[in-house]
Amino acid sequence: MHRTTLTFSYDSVRRAAIVERSVSVEIGDIASDRTAASIDRDGSTVTVDVEASDLVGLRAGQNTWLSLVEVAEGVVDAANR
């Protein structure tokens, strides 16, 4: 099993909570027989743990979750303008 942890720190607990809630709905939809992920938030830090049975799956999982978080951050930024 291969695993990685992606950690995102934000300037506020509110922003971290919005990002965490936005991407956490994808947990059940994206999991497959090769990859799985979990999301946790501690204050203003969001952590995404990605596990995969092989390195190709791990890379794909990382790319997926990095993209999802990036989109959520962009939506938060746009909403605050």
FIZATOR-522356 format. One record per atom (N, C-alpha, C): residue in three letters; atom name; x negated, y, z negated. Coordinates in nm, 2 decimals. Each point is the difference from the previous one (the first is absolute). Layout:
BEGIN
<r><r>ALA</r><a>CA</a><c1>X</c1><c2>Y</c2><c3>Z</c3></r>
...
***
This chain:
BEGIN
<r><r>MET</r><a>N</a><c1>-0.09</c1><c2>-0.12</c2><c3>0.00</c3></r>
<r><r>MET</r><a>CA</a><c1>0.09</c1><c2>0.12</c2><c3>0.00</c3></r>
<r><r>MET</r><a>C</a><c1>-0.09</c1><c2>0.12</c2><c3>0.00</c3></r>
<r><r>HIS</r><a>N</a><c1>0.04</c1><c2>0.10</c2><c3>0.08</c3></r>
<r><r>HIS</r><a>CA</a><c1>-0.07</c1><c2>0.13</c2><c3>0.01</c3></r>
<r><r>HIS</r><a>C</a><c1>0.09</c1><c2>0.11</c2><c3>-0.05</c3></r>
<r><r>ARG</r><a>N</a><c1>-0.06</c1><c2>0.10</c2><c3>-0.07</c3></r>
<r><r>ARG</r><a>CA</a><c1>0.08</c1><c2>0.10</c2><c3>-0.05</c3></r>
<r><r>ARG</r><a>C</a><c1>-0.07</c1><c2>0.14</c2><c3>-0.01</c3></r>
<r><r>THR</r><a>N</a><c1>0.08</c1><c2>0.10</c2><c3>0.01</c3></r>
<r><r>THR</r><a>CA</a><c1>-0.06</c1><c2>0.14</c2><c3>-0.01</c3></r>
<r><r>THR</r><a>C</a><c1>0.10</c1><c2>0.08</c2><c3>-0.08</c3></r>
<r><r>THR</r><a>N</a><c1>-0.05</c1><c2>0.11</c2><c3>-0.06</c3></r>
<r><r>THR</r><a>CA</a><c1>0.08</c1><c2>0.09</c2><c3>-0.07</c3></r>
<r><r>THR</r><a>C</a><c1>-0.02</c1><c2>0.14</c2><c3>0.06</c3></r>
<r><r>LEU</r><a>N</a><c1>0.11</c1><c2>0.06</c2><c3>0.04</c3></r>
<r><r>LEU</r><a>CA</a><c1>0.00</c1><c2>0.14</c2><c3>0.06</c3></r>
<r><r>LEU</r><a>C</a><c1>0.05</c1><c2>0.09</c2><c3>-0.11</c3></r>
<r><r>THR</r><a>N</a><c1>-0.07</c1><c2>0.10</c2><c3>-0.03</c3></r>
<r><r>THR</r><a>CA</a><c1>0.04</c1><c2>0.10</c2><c3>-0.11</c3></r>
<r><r>THR</r><a>C</a><c1>0.01</c1><c2>0.14</c2><c3>0.06</c3></r>
<r><r>PHE</r><a>N</a><c1>0.12</c1><c2>0.06</c2><c3>-0.03</c3></r>
<r><r>PHE</r><a>CA</a><c1>0.03</c1><c2>0.13</c2><c3>0.04</c3></r>
<r><r>PHE</r><a>C</a><c1>0.03</c1><c2>0.09</c2><c3>-0.12</c3></r>
<r><r>SER</r><a>N</a><c1>-0.08</c1><c2>0.11</c2><c3>-0.01</c3></r>
<r><r>SER</r><a>CA</a><c1>0.02</c1><c2>0.09</c2><c3>-0.11</c3></r>
<r><r>SER</r><a>C</a><c1>0.06</c1><c2>0.13</c2><c3>0.05</c3></r>
<r><r>TYR</r><a>N</a><c1>0.10</c1><c2>0.05</c2><c3>-0.07</c3></r>
<r><r>TYR</r><a>CA</a><c1>0.08</c1><c2>0.12</c2><c3>0.04</c3></r>
<r><r>TYR</r><a>C</a><c1>-0.02</c1><c2>0.11</c2><c3>-0.10</c3></r>
<r><r>ASP</r><a>N</a><c1>0.04</c1><c2>0.12</c2><c3>0.04</c3></r>
<r><r>ASP</r><a>CA</a><c1>-0.01</c1><c2>0.12</c2><c3>-0.09</c3></r>
<r><r>ASP</r><a>C</a><c1>0.11</c1><c2>0.01</c2><c3>-0.10</c3></r>
<r><r>SER</r><a>N</a><c1>0.10</c1><c2>-0.09</c2><c3>0.02</c3></r>
<r><r>SER</r><a>CA</a><c1>0.12</c1><c2>0.01</c2><c3>-0.09</c3></r>
<r><r>SER</r><a>C</a><c1>0.06</c1><c2>-0.14</c2><c3>-0.02</c3></r>
<r><r>VAL</r><a>N</a><c1>0.06</c1><c2>-0.02</c2><c3>-0.11</c3></r>
<r><r>VAL</r><a>CA</a><c1>0.07</c1><c2>-0.13</c2><c3>-0.02</c3></r>
<r><r>VAL</r><a>C</a><c1>0.12</c1><c2>-0.01</c2><c3>0.09</c3></r>
<r><r>ARG</r><a>N</a><c1>0.07</c1><c2>0.12</c2><c3>0.02</c3></r>
<r><r>ARG</r><a>CA</a><c1>0.11</c1><c2>0.00</c2><c3>0.09</c3></r>
<r><r>ARG</r><a>C</a><c1>-0.03</c1><c2>-0.05</c2><c3>0.14</c3></r>
<r><r>ARG</r><a>N</a><c1>-0.11</c1><c2>0.05</c2><c3>0.06</c3></r>
<r><r>ARG</r><a>CA</a><c1>-0.04</c1><c2>-0.04</c2><c3>0.13</c3></r>
<r><r>ARG</r><a>C</a><c1>-0.03</c1><c2>-0.15</c2><c3>0.01</c3></r>
<r><r>ALA</r><a>N</a><c1>-0.08</c1><c2>-0.04</c2><c3>-0.10</c3></r>
<r><r>ALA</r><a>CA</a><c1>-0.03</c1><c2>-0.15</c2><c3>-0.01</c3></r>
<r><r>ALA</r><a>C</a><c1>0.12</c1><c2>-0.08</c2><c3>-0.01</c3></r>
<r><r>ALA</r><a>N</a><c1>0.10</c1><c2>0.04</c2><c3>-0.08</c3></r>
<r><r>ALA</r><a>CA</a><c1>0.13</c1><c2>-0.08</c2><c3>-0.01</c3></r>
<r><r>ALA</r><a>C</a><c1>0.07</c1><c2>0.00</c2><c3>0.13</c3></r>
<r><r>ILE</r><a>N</a><c1>0.01</c1><c2>0.11</c2><c3>0.07</c3></r>
<r><r>ILE</r><a>CA</a><c1>0.07</c1><c2>0.00</c2><c3>0.13</c3></r>
<r><r>ILE</r><a>C</a><c1>-0.07</c1><c2>-0.09</c2><c3>0.10</c3></r>
<r><r>VAL</r><a>N</a><c1>-0.13</c1><c2>0.00</c2><c3>0.01</c3></r>
<r><r>VAL</r><a>CA</a><c1>-0.08</c1><c2>-0.09</c2><c3>0.09</c3></r>
<r><r>VAL</r><a>C</a><c1>0.03</c1><c2>-0.14</c2><c3>-0.04</c3></r>
<r><r>GLU</r><a>N</a><c1>-0.02</c1><c2>-0.03</c2><c3>-0.13</c3></r>
<r><r>GLU</r><a>CA</a><c1>0.02</c1><c2>-0.14</c2><c3>-0.05</c3></r>
<r><r>GLU</r><a>C</a><c1>0.14</c1><c2>-0.05</c2><c3>0.04</c3></r>
<r><r>ARG</r><a>N</a><c1>0.10</c1><c2>0.08</c2><c3>-0.03</c3></r>
<r><r>ARG</r><a>CA</a><c1>0.14</c1><c2>-0.05</c2><c3>0.03</c3></r>
<r><r>ARG</r><a>C</a><c1>0.02</c1><c2>-0.01</c2><c3>0.15</c3></r>
<r><r>SER</r><a>N</a><c1>-0.06</c1><c2>0.08</c2><c3>0.08</c3></r>
<r><r>SER</r><a>CA</a><c1>0.02</c1><c2>0.00</c2><c3>0.14</c3></r>
<r><r>SER</r><a>C</a><c1>-0.06</c1><c2>-0.13</c2><c3>0.06</c3></r>
<r><r>VAL</r><a>N</a><c1>-0.12</c1><c2>-0.04</c2><c3>-0.04</c3></r>
<r><r>VAL</r><a>CA</a><c1>-0.06</c1><c2>-0.12</c2><c3>0.06</c3></r>
<r><r>VAL</r><a>C</a><c1>0.04</c1><c2>-0.13</c2><c3>-0.07</c3></r>
<r><r>SER</r><a>N</a><c1>0.04</c1><c2>0.01</c2><c3>-0.12</c3></r>
<r><r>SER</r><a>CA</a><c1>0.03</c1><c2>-0.13</c2><c3>-0.07</c3></r>
<r><r>SER</r><a>C</a><c1>0.12</c1><c2>-0.07</c2><c3>0.06</c3></r>
<r><r>VAL</r><a>N</a><c1>0.09</c1><c2>0.07</c2><c3>0.07</c3></r>
<r><r>VAL</r><a>CA</a><c1>0.11</c1><c2>-0.07</c2><c3>0.06</c3></r>
<r><r>VAL</r><a>C</a><c1>-0.04</c1><c2>-0.10</c2><c3>0.11</c3></r>
<r><r>GLU</r><a>N</a><c1>-0.13</c1><c2>0.02</c2><c3>0.05</c3></r>
<r><r>GLU</r><a>CA</a><c1>-0.05</c1><c2>-0.08</c2><c3>0.11</c3></r>
<r><r>GLU</r><a>C</a><c1>-0.06</c1><c2>-0.14</c2><c3>-0.05</c3></r>
<r><r>ILE</r><a>N</a><c1>-0.02</c1><c2>-0.01</c2><c3>-0.13</c3></r>
<r><r>ILE</r><a>CA</a><c1>-0.06</c1><c2>-0.12</c2><c3>-0.06</c3></r>
<r><r>ILE</r><a>C</a><c1>0.06</c1><c2>-0.13</c2><c3>0.05</c3></r>
<r><r>GLY</r><a>N</a><c1>0.13</c1><c2>-0.02</c2><c3>-0.01</c3></r>
<r><r>GLY</r><a>CA</a><c1>0.06</c1><c2>-0.12</c2><c3>0.04</c3></r>
<r><r>GLY</r><a>C</a><c1>0.01</c1><c2>-0.02</c2><c3>0.15</c3></r>
<r><r>ASP</r><a>N</a><c1>0.00</c1><c2>0.12</c2><c3>0.08</c3></r>
<r><r>ASP</r><a>CA</a><c1>0.02</c1><c2>-0.01</c2><c3>0.14</c3></r>
<r><r>ASP</r><a>C</a><c1>-0.13</c1><c2>-0.03</c2><c3>0.07</c3></r>
<r><r>ILE</r><a>N</a><c1>-0.12</c1><c2>0.03</c2><c3>-0.05</c3></r>
<r><r>ILE</r><a>CA</a><c1>-0.12</c1><c2>-0.02</c2><c3>0.07</c3></r>
<r><r>ILE</r><a>C</a><c1>-0.07</c1><c2>-0.13</c2><c3>-0.04</c3></r>
<r><r>ALA</r><a>N</a><c1>0.02</c1><c2>-0.05</c2><c3>-0.12</c3></r>
<r><r>ALA</r><a>CA</a><c1>-0.07</c1><c2>-0.12</c2><c3>-0.04</c3></r>
<r><r>ALA</r><a>C</a><c1>0.02</c1><c2>-0.11</c2><c3>0.10</c3></r>
<r><r>SER</r><a>N</a><c1>-0.10</c1><c2>-0.08</c2><c3>0.01</c3></r>
<r><r>SER</r><a>CA</a><c1>0.00</c1><c2>-0.11</c2><c3>0.10</c3></r>
<r><r>SER</r><a>C</a><c1>-0.06</c1><c2>-0.12</c2><c3>-0.07</c3></r>
<r><r>ASP</r><a>N</a><c1>-0.02</c1><c2>-0.11</c2><c3>0.08</c3></r>
<r><r>ASP</r><a>CA</a><c1>-0.07</c1><c2>-0.12</c2><c3>-0.06</c3></r>
<r><r>ASP</r><a>C</a><c1>-0.15</c1><c2>0.03</c2><c3>-0.01</c3></r>
<r><r>ARG</r><a>N</a><c1>-0.05</c1><c2>0.10</c2><c3>0.07</c3></r>
<r><r>ARG</r><a>CA</a><c1>-0.14</c1><c2>0.03</c2><c3>0.00</c3></r>
<r><r>ARG</r><a>C</a><c1>-0.04</c1><c2>0.11</c2><c3>-0.10</c3></r>
<r><r>THR</r><a>N</a><c1>0.09</c1><c2>0.10</c2><c3>-0.02</c3></r>
<r><r>THR</r><a>CA</a><c1>-0.03</c1><c2>0.11</c2><c3>-0.09</c3></r>
<r><r>THR</r><a>C</a><c1>0.11</c1><c2>0.03</c2><c3>-0.09</c3></r>
<r><r>ALA</r><a>N</a><c1>-0.03</c1><c2>0.07</c2><c3>-0.11</c3></r>
<r><r>ALA</r><a>CA</a><c1>0.09</c1><c2>0.04</c2><c3>-0.10</c3></r>
<r><r>ALA</r><a>C</a><c1>-0.06</c1><c2>0.13</c2><c3>-0.06</c3></r>
<r><r>ALA</r><a>N</a><c1>0.09</c1><c2>0.09</c2><c3>-0.06</c3></r>
<r><r>ALA</r><a>CA</a><c1>-0.04</c1><c2>0.12</c2><c3>-0.06</c3></r>
<r><r>ALA</r><a>C</a><c1>0.08</c1><c2>0.03</c2><c3>-0.12</c3></r>
<r><r>SER</r><a>N</a><c1>-0.06</c1><c2>0.08</c2><c3>-0.09</c3></r>
<r><r>SER</r><a>CA</a><c1>0.08</c1><c2>0.05</c2><c3>-0.12</c3></r>
<r><r>SER</r><a>C</a><c1>-0.04</c1><c2>0.14</c2><c3>-0.02</c3></r>
<r><r>ILE</r><a>N</a><c1>0.09</c1><c2>0.08</c2><c3>-0.05</c3></r>
<r><r>ILE</r><a>CA</a><c1>-0.02</c1><c2>0.14</c2><c3>-0.02</c3></r>
<r><r>ILE</r><a>C</a><c1>0.02</c1><c2>0.04</c2><c3>-0.15</c3></r>
<r><r>ASP</r><a>N</a><c1>-0.09</c1><c2>0.08</c2><c3>-0.05</c3></r>
<r><r>ASP</r><a>CA</a><c1>0.02</c1><c2>0.05</c2><c3>-0.14</c3></r>
<r><r>ASP</r><a>C</a><c1>-0.04</c1><c2>0.14</c2><c3>-0.01</c3></r>
<r><r>ARG</r><a>N</a><c1>0.06</c1><c2>0.07</c2><c3>-0.09</c3></r>
<r><r>ARG</r><a>CA</a><c1>-0.03</c1><c2>0.14</c2><c3>-0.03</c3></r>
<r><r>ARG</r><a>C</a><c1>-0.03</c1><c2>0.02</c2><c3>-0.14</c3></r>
<r><r>ASP</r><a>N</a><c1>-0.11</c1><c2>0.08</c2><c3>-0.03</c3></r>
<r><r>ASP</r><a>CA</a><c1>-0.03</c1><c2>0.03</c2><c3>-0.14</c3></r>
<r><r>ASP</r><a>C</a><c1>-0.03</c1><c2>0.15</c2><c3>0.01</c3></r>
<r><r>GLY</r><a>N</a><c1>0.11</c1><c2>0.08</c2><c3>-0.05</c3></r>
<r><r>GLY</r><a>CA</a><c1>-0.01</c1><c2>0.14</c2><c3>0.01</c3></r>
<r><r>GLY</r><a>C</a><c1>-0.01</c1><c2>0.05</c2><c3>0.14</c3></r>
<r><r>SER</r><a>N</a><c1>-0.11</c1><c2>0.07</c2><c3>0.03</c3></r>
<r><r>SER</r><a>CA</a><c1>-0.02</c1><c2>0.06</c2><c3>0.14</c3></r>
<r><r>SER</r><a>C</a><c1>-0.08</c1><c2>-0.09</c2><c3>0.09</c3></r>
<r><r>THR</r><a>N</a><c1>-0.02</c1><c2>-0.12</c2><c3>-0.03</c3></r>
<r><r>THR</r><a>CA</a><c1>-0.07</c1><c2>-0.10</c2><c3>0.08</c3></r>
<r><r>THR</r><a>C</a><c1>0.08</c1><c2>-0.11</c2><c3>0.04</c3></r>
<r><r>VAL</r><a>N</a><c1>0.00</c1><c2>-0.03</c2><c3>0.13</c3></r>
<r><r>VAL</r><a>CA</a><c1>0.07</c1><c2>-0.11</c2><c3>0.06</c3></r>
<r><r>VAL</r><a>C</a><c1>-0.10</c1><c2>-0.10</c2><c3>0.05</c3></r>
<r><r>THR</r><a>N</a><c1>0.03</c1><c2>-0.13</c2><c3>-0.04</c3></r>
<r><r>THR</r><a>CA</a><c1>-0.09</c1><c2>-0.11</c2><c3>0.04</c3></r>
<r><r>THR</r><a>C</a><c1>0.07</c1><c2>-0.10</c2><c3>0.08</c3></r>
<r><r>VAL</r><a>N</a><c1>-0.06</c1><c2>-0.04</c2><c3>0.11</c3></r>
<r><r>VAL</r><a>CA</a><c1>0.06</c1><c2>-0.10</c2><c3>0.09</c3></r>
<r><r>VAL</r><a>C</a><c1>-0.10</c1><c2>-0.12</c2><c3>0.00</c3></r>
<r><r>ASP</r><a>N</a><c1>0.04</c1><c2>-0.11</c2><c3>-0.04</c3></r>
<r><r>ASP</r><a>CA</a><c1>-0.08</c1><c2>-0.12</c2><c3>0.00</c3></r>
<r><r>ASP</r><a>C</a><c1>0.05</c1><c2>-0.09</c2><c3>0.12</c3></r>
<r><r>VAL</r><a>N</a><c1>-0.10</c1><c2>-0.03</c2><c3>0.09</c3></r>
<r><r>VAL</r><a>CA</a><c1>0.03</c1><c2>-0.08</c2><c3>0.12</c3></r>
<r><r>VAL</r><a>C</a><c1>-0.08</c1><c2>-0.13</c2><c3>-0.02</c3></r>
<r><r>GLU</r><a>N</a><c1>0.08</c1><c2>-0.11</c2><c3>0.02</c3></r>
<r><r>GLU</r><a>CA</a><c1>-0.07</c1><c2>-0.14</c2><c3>0.00</c3></r>
<r><r>GLU</r><a>C</a><c1>0.03</c1><c2>-0.06</c2><c3>0.14</c3></r>
<r><r>ALA</r><a>N</a><c1>-0.10</c1><c2>-0.08</c2><c3>0.04</c3></r>
<r><r>ALA</r><a>CA</a><c1>0.02</c1><c2>-0.07</c2><c3>0.13</c3></r>
<r><r>ALA</r><a>C</a><c1>-0.08</c1><c2>-0.13</c2><c3>0.00</c3></r>
<r><r>SER</r><a>N</a><c1>0.05</c1><c2>-0.09</c2><c3>0.08</c3></r>
<r><r>SER</r><a>CA</a><c1>-0.07</c1><c2>-0.13</c2><c3>0.01</c3></r>
<r><r>SER</r><a>C</a><c1>-0.12</c1><c2>0.00</c2><c3>0.08</c3></r>
<r><r>ASP</r><a>N</a><c1>-0.02</c1><c2>0.10</c2><c3>0.09</c3></r>
<r><r>ASP</r><a>CA</a><c1>-0.12</c1><c2>0.01</c2><c3>0.08</c3></r>
<r><r>ASP</r><a>C</a><c1>-0.03</c1><c2>0.15</c2><c3>0.02</c3></r>
<r><r>LEU</r><a>N</a><c1>-0.12</c1><c2>0.03</c2><c3>0.05</c3></r>
<r><r>LEU</r><a>CA</a><c1>-0.05</c1><c2>0.14</c2><c3>0.01</c3></r>
<r><r>LEU</r><a>C</a><c1>0.08</c1><c2>0.07</c2><c3>0.11</c3></r>
<r><r>VAL</r><a>N</a><c1>0.04</c1><c2>-0.06</c2><c3>0.10</c3></r>
<r><r>VAL</r><a>CA</a><c1>0.08</c1><c2>0.07</c2><c3>0.10</c3></r>
<r><r>VAL</r><a>C</a><c1>0.13</c1><c2>0.05</c2><c3>-0.06</c3></r>
<r><r>GLY</r><a>N</a><c1>0.07</c1><c2>-0.09</c2><c3>-0.07</c3></r>
<r><r>GLY</r><a>CA</a><c1>0.12</c1><c2>0.04</c2><c3>-0.07</c3></r>
<r><r>GLY</r><a>C</a><c1>-0.02</c1><c2>0.11</c2><c3>-0.10</c3></r>
<r><r>LEU</r><a>N</a><c1>-0.11</c1><c2>0.00</c2><c3>-0.07</c3></r>
<r><r>LEU</r><a>CA</a><c1>-0.04</c1><c2>0.10</c2><c3>-0.10</c3></r>
<r><r>LEU</r><a>C</a><c1>-0.01</c1><c2>0.14</c2><c3>0.07</c3></r>
<r><r>ARG</r><a>N</a><c1>-0.07</c1><c2>0.00</c2><c3>0.11</c3></r>
<r><r>ARG</r><a>CA</a><c1>-0.02</c1><c2>0.12</c2><c3>0.08</c3></r>
<r><r>ARG</r><a>C</a><c1>0.13</c1><c2>0.05</c2><c3>0.05</c3></r>
<r><r>ALA</r><a>N</a><c1>0.08</c1><c2>-0.09</c2><c3>0.05</c3></r>
<r><r>ALA</r><a>CA</a><c1>0.14</c1><c2>0.05</c2><c3>0.05</c3></r>
<r><r>ALA</r><a>C</a><c1>0.08</c1><c2>0.05</c2><c3>-0.12</c3></r>
<r><r>GLY</r><a>N</a><c1>0.00</c1><c2>-0.07</c2><c3>-0.11</c3></r>
<r><r>GLY</r><a>CA</a><c1>0.07</c1><c2>0.05</c2><c3>-0.12</c3></r>
<r><r>GLY</r><a>C</a><c1>-0.05</c1><c2>0.14</c2><c3>-0.04</c3></r>
<r><r>GLN</r><a>N</a><c1>-0.13</c1><c2>0.02</c2><c3>-0.01</c3></r>
<r><r>GLN</r><a>CA</a><c1>-0.05</c1><c2>0.13</c2><c3>-0.04</c3></r>
<r><r>GLN</r><a>C</a><c1>0.05</c1><c2>0.11</c2><c3>0.10</c3></r>
<r><r>ASN</r><a>N</a><c1>-0.01</c1><c2>-0.03</c2><c3>0.13</c3></r>
<r><r>ASN</r><a>CA</a><c1>0.04</c1><c2>0.10</c2><c3>0.10</c3></r>
<r><r>ASN</r><a>C</a><c1>0.15</c1><c2>0.03</c2><c3>-0.02</c3></r>
<r><r>THR</r><a>N</a><c1>0.08</c1><c2>-0.10</c2><c3>-0.02</c3></r>
<r><r>THR</r><a>CA</a><c1>0.14</c1><c2>0.02</c2><c3>-0.02</c3></r>
<r><r>THR</r><a>C</a><c1>0.03</c1><c2>0.09</c2><c3>-0.12</c3></r>
<r><r>TRP</r><a>N</a><c1>-0.06</c1><c2>-0.03</c2><c3>-0.11</c3></r>
<r><r>TRP</r><a>CA</a><c1>0.03</c1><c2>0.08</c2><c3>-0.12</c3></r>
<r><r>TRP</r><a>C</a><c1>-0.06</c1><c2>0.14</c2><c3>0.00</c3></r>
<r><r>LEU</r><a>N</a><c1>-0.12</c1><c2>0.01</c2><c3>0.06</c3></r>
<r><r>LEU</r><a>CA</a><c1>-0.06</c1><c2>0.13</c2><c3>0.02</c3></r>
<r><r>LEU</r><a>C</a><c1>0.09</c1><c2>0.09</c2><c3>0.09</c3></r>
<r><r>SER</r><a>N</a><c1>0.06</c1><c2>-0.06</c2><c3>0.10</c3></r>
<r><r>SER</r><a>CA</a><c1>0.09</c1><c2>0.08</c2><c3>0.09</c3></r>
<r><r>SER</r><a>C</a><c1>0.12</c1><c2>0.04</c2><c3>-0.07</c3></r>
<r><r>LEU</r><a>N</a><c1>0.06</c1><c2>-0.10</c2><c3>-0.08</c3></r>
<r><r>LEU</r><a>CA</a><c1>0.13</c1><c2>0.03</c2><c3>-0.07</c3></r>
<r><r>LEU</r><a>C</a><c1>-0.02</c1><c2>0.12</c2><c3>-0.10</c3></r>
<r><r>VAL</r><a>N</a><c1>-0.11</c1><c2>-0.01</c2><c3>-0.07</c3></r>
<r><r>VAL</r><a>CA</a><c1>-0.03</c1><c2>0.11</c2><c3>-0.10</c3></r>
<r><r>VAL</r><a>C</a><c1>-0.02</c1><c2>0.13</c2><c3>0.07</c3></r>
<r><r>GLU</r><a>N</a><c1>-0.08</c1><c2>0.00</c2><c3>0.11</c3></r>
<r><r>GLU</r><a>CA</a><c1>-0.02</c1><c2>0.12</c2><c3>0.07</c3></r>
<r><r>GLU</r><a>C</a><c1>0.13</c1><c2>0.06</c2><c3>0.05</c3></r>
<r><r>VAL</r><a>N</a><c1>0.09</c1><c2>-0.08</c2><c3>0.05</c3></r>
<r><r>VAL</r><a>CA</a><c1>0.13</c1><c2>0.05</c2><c3>0.05</c3></r>
<r><r>VAL</r><a>C</a><c1>0.08</c1><c2>0.06</c2><c3>-0.12</c3></r>
<r><r>ALA</r><a>N</a><c1>0.00</c1><c2>-0.07</c2><c3>-0.11</c3></r>
<r><r>ALA</r><a>CA</a><c1>0.07</c1><c2>0.05</c2><c3>-0.12</c3></r>
<r><r>ALA</r><a>C</a><c1>-0.06</c1><c2>0.14</c2><c3>-0.05</c3></r>
<r><r>GLU</r><a>N</a><c1>-0.13</c1><c2>0.01</c2><c3>0.00</c3></r>
<r><r>GLU</r><a>CA</a><c1>-0.07</c1><c2>0.12</c2><c3>-0.04</c3></r>
<r><r>GLU</r><a>C</a><c1>0.04</c1><c2>0.12</c2><c3>0.10</c3></r>
<r><r>GLY</r><a>N</a><c1>0.01</c1><c2>-0.04</c2><c3>0.13</c3></r>
<r><r>GLY</r><a>CA</a><c1>0.04</c1><c2>0.11</c2><c3>0.10</c3></r>
<r><r>GLY</r><a>C</a><c1>0.14</c1><c2>0.04</c2><c3>-0.02</c3></r>
<r><r>VAL</r><a>N</a><c1>0.09</c1><c2>-0.09</c2><c3>-0.04</c3></r>
<r><r>VAL</r><a>CA</a><c1>0.14</c1><c2>0.04</c2><c3>-0.02</c3></r>
<r><r>VAL</r><a>C</a><c1>0.01</c1><c2>0.09</c2><c3>-0.13</c3></r>
<r><r>VAL</r><a>N</a><c1>-0.08</c1><c2>-0.04</c2><c3>-0.10</c3></r>
<r><r>VAL</r><a>CA</a><c1>0.00</c1><c2>0.09</c2><c3>-0.12</c3></r>
<r><r>VAL</r><a>C</a><c1>-0.05</c1><c2>0.14</c2><c3>0.03</c3></r>
<r><r>ASP</r><a>N</a><c1>-0.11</c1><c2>0.00</c2><c3>0.08</c3></r>
<r><r>ASP</r><a>CA</a><c1>-0.05</c1><c2>0.13</c2><c3>0.04</c3></r>
<r><r>ASP</r><a>C</a><c1>0.10</c1><c2>0.09</c2><c3>0.08</c3></r>
<r><r>ALA</r><a>N</a><c1>0.06</c1><c2>-0.07</c2><c3>0.09</c3></r>
<r><r>ALA</r><a>CA</a><c1>0.10</c1><c2>0.07</c2><c3>0.09</c3></r>
<r><r>ALA</r><a>C</a><c1>0.12</c1><c2>0.05</c2><c3>-0.09</c3></r>
<r><r>ALA</r><a>N</a><c1>0.04</c1><c2>-0.08</c2><c3>-0.09</c3></r>
<r><r>ALA</r><a>CA</a><c1>0.12</c1><c2>0.04</c2><c3>-0.08</c3></r>
<r><r>ALA</r><a>C</a><c1>-0.04</c1><c2>0.12</c2><c3>-0.10</c3></r>
<r><r>ASN</r><a>N</a><c1>-0.12</c1><c2>0.01</c2><c3>-0.03</c3></r>
<r><r>ASN</r><a>CA</a><c1>-0.04</c1><c2>0.11</c2><c3>-0.09</c3></r>
<r><r>ASN</r><a>C</a><c1>-0.04</c1><c2>0.13</c2><c3>0.07</c3></r>
<r><r>ARG</r><a>N</a><c1>0.01</c1><c2>0.01</c2><c3>0.13</c3></r>
<r><r>ARG</r><a>CA</a><c1>-0.03</c1><c2>0.12</c2><c3>0.08</c3></r>
<r><r>ARG</r><a>C</a><c1>0.12</c1><c2>0.09</c2><c3>0.00</c3></r>
***
